[in-house]
Amino acid sequence: MAETAKVDKRGRVTIPKGLREAHHIDENTEFIIEDIDDDTFILKKIDLEKLIQSVKKEIRDKDLTKLHSEVEEEVDELAKKKYSS
């Protein structure tokens, strides 16, 4: 379903009523906006509470200190590859 919308003076875009109803969007619905290129972006509806619970469940049995160290090591390696002369 393709619809059009305009940006108002304050930079707001109103999602057409049919899309809001079809996707259960109300005034408290939150989105992530991903910039793709000069004239394209993705608007993704998210449920922050659900996302937080999912992350909590995922990391429940993880050694976060070890994970942090592994991430730091990987970042260092990538930086060395990218910025070494």
C-alpha positions as CSV (number, residue, x, y, z in Angstrom):
1,M,0.0,0.0,0.0
2,A,1.7,3.2,-1.1
3,E,0.5,6.5,0.4
4,T,1.9,10.0,0.4
5,A,2.6,12.3,3.3
6,K,4.1,15.8,3.7
7,V,6.4,17.3,6.3
8,D,4.9,20.2,8.2
9,K,6.7,23.4,9.4
10,R,7.9,21.6,12.6
11,G,9.4,18.7,10.7
12,R,6.6,16.2,11.5
13,V,5.2,13.6,9.1
14,T,1.7,12.3,9.7
15,I,1.4,8.6,8.9
16,P,-1.9,8.2,6.9
17,K,-4.8,6.9,9.0
18,G,-5.2,3.6,7.0
19,L,-1.5,2.7,7.7
20,R,-1.8,3.6,11.4
21,E,-4.9,1.4,11.7
22,A,-3.5,-1.5,9.7
23,H,-0.2,-1.5,11.7
24,H,-1.7,-0.7,15.2
25,I,0.2,2.6,15.5
26,D,-0.9,5.1,18.2
27,E,0.5,8.2,19.7
28,N,3.0,6.3,21.9
29,T,4.4,4.0,19.1
30,E,8.1,4.3,18.8
31,F,10.2,3.9,15.7
32,I,13.8,3.5,14.6
33,I,14.7,5.5,11.5
34,E,17.5,4.2,9.3
35,D,19.0,6.5,6.7
36,I,19.6,4.5,3.5
37,D,20.7,7.1,0.9
38,D,19.9,10.7,-0.2
39,D,16.2,10.1,-0.6
40,T,15.4,6.8,1.1
41,F,15.0,5.8,4.7
42,I,13.4,3.0,6.6
43,L,10.9,3.6,9.4
44,K,10.8,0.5,11.7
45,K,8.2,0.2,14.5
46,I,9.8,-1.0,17.7
47,D,8.6,-2.1,21.1
48,L,11.3,-1.0,23.5
49,E,10.0,-3.0,26.5
50,K,10.0,-6.2,24.3
51,L,13.5,-5.3,23.0
52,I,14.9,-4.8,26.5
53,Q,13.4,-8.1,27.7
54,S,14.8,-9.9,24.7
55,V,18.3,-8.5,25.4
56,K,18.0,-9.4,29.1
57,K,17.1,-12.9,28.2
58,E,19.9,-13.2,25.7
59,I,22.6,-12.1,28.1
60,R,21.3,-13.7,31.2
61,D,23.9,-16.5,31.2
62,K,26.7,-14.6,29.5
63,D,30.0,-13.6,31.1
64,L,29.7,-9.9,30.2
65,T,33.3,-9.1,31.3
66,K,34.6,-11.6,28.9
67,L,32.3,-10.4,26.1
68,H,33.4,-6.8,26.7
69,S,37.1,-7.9,26.4
70,E,36.3,-9.8,23.2
71,V,34.6,-6.7,21.7
72,E,37.5,-4.5,22.7
73,E,40.0,-6.9,21.1
74,E,37.9,-7.0,17.9
75,V,37.7,-3.2,17.7
76,D,41.4,-2.9,18.2
77,E,42.1,-5.4,15.4
78,L,39.7,-3.7,13.0
79,A,41.3,-0.3,13.9
80,K,44.8,-1.7,13.2
81,K,43.7,-3.0,9.9
82,K,41.9,0.1,8.9
83,Y,44.4,2.7,10.1
84,S,47.8,1.1,10.0
85,S,50.3,2.6,7.5
